[in-house]
């Protein structure tokens, strides 16, 4: 999995450290929803059953494969 330096930095936060690589890969490969931001970055959401059915948002850079951010999105409405 390719990732930005920013992703490595925020991944050290306790709320982000619990996010498994396999969950991020799931969001990349099988998103429930996708949205392209104005800056070209790509948002993808997936539901993580093992994490109390929370929604994981993964932000990819414009290349569609480099992970820039990943977090549980409390405000996501399916």
C-alpha positions in Angstrom: 0.0 0.0 0.0 1.4 3.4 -1.0 1.0 6.2 1.5 1.9 9.9 1.9 4.2 11.2 4.7 1.2 12.9 6.2 -0.5 9.5 6.6 2.5 8.1 8.4 2.5 11.1 10.8 -1.3 10.9 11.7 -1.2 7.2 11.9 0.7 7.5 15.2 -2.4 9.0 16.9 -4.2 6.5 19.1 -7.5 6.9 17.3 -5.8 6.2 14.0 -3.4 3.5 15.1 -6.3 1.0 15.6 -7.2 1.2 11.9 -5.9 -2.0 10.2 -4.3 -2.0 6.8 -6.8 -4.6 5.6 -9.6 -2.2 6.4 -8.0 0.5 4.4 -7.5 -1.9 1.5 -11.2 -2.8 1.7 -12.2 0.8 1.4 -9.8 1.2 -1.6 -10.9 -1.9 -3.4 -14.6 -2.1 -2.4 -15.9 1.3 -1.4 -19.5 1.8 -0.4 -19.3 5.3 -1.8 -16.7 7.4 -3.6 -16.5 11.2 -4.0 -13.8 13.3 -5.7 -12.9 16.5 -3.8 -12.3 19.8 -5.5 -8.5 19.3 -5.2 -8.7 16.0 -7.0 -8.3 13.8 -3.9 -10.6 10.8 -3.7 -12.8 10.0 -0.7 -13.9 6.4 -0.2 -16.0 4.9 2.5 -16.6 1.4 3.7 -18.3 -0.1 6.7 -16.1 -2.0 9.1 -18.1 -4.7 10.9 -15.3 -5.6 13.3 -15.1 -1.9 14.5 -18.7 -1.7 15.8 -20.0 -1.2 12.2 -18.4 2.2 12.0 -17.7 3.9 8.6 -14.1 4.3 7.6 -13.2 7.1 5.3 -10.0 6.8 3.3 -8.6 9.8 1.4 -6.4 8.9 -1.7 -4.2 11.3 -3.6 -5.1 12.1 -7.2 -3.3 9.0 -8.5 -6.1 6.9 -6.9 -3.7 4.6 -5.0 -1.7 6.6 -2.5 -3.3 6.8 0.9 -3.3 10.3 2.4 -5.6 9.8 5.4 -7.9 7.2 7.0 -10.2 7.7 9.9 -13.6 6.7 11.2 -16.1 9.2 9.9 -18.7 9.9 12.6 -20.7 12.2 10.4 -21.1 9.8 7.4 -24.7 9.2 6.4 -25.2 6.2 4.0 
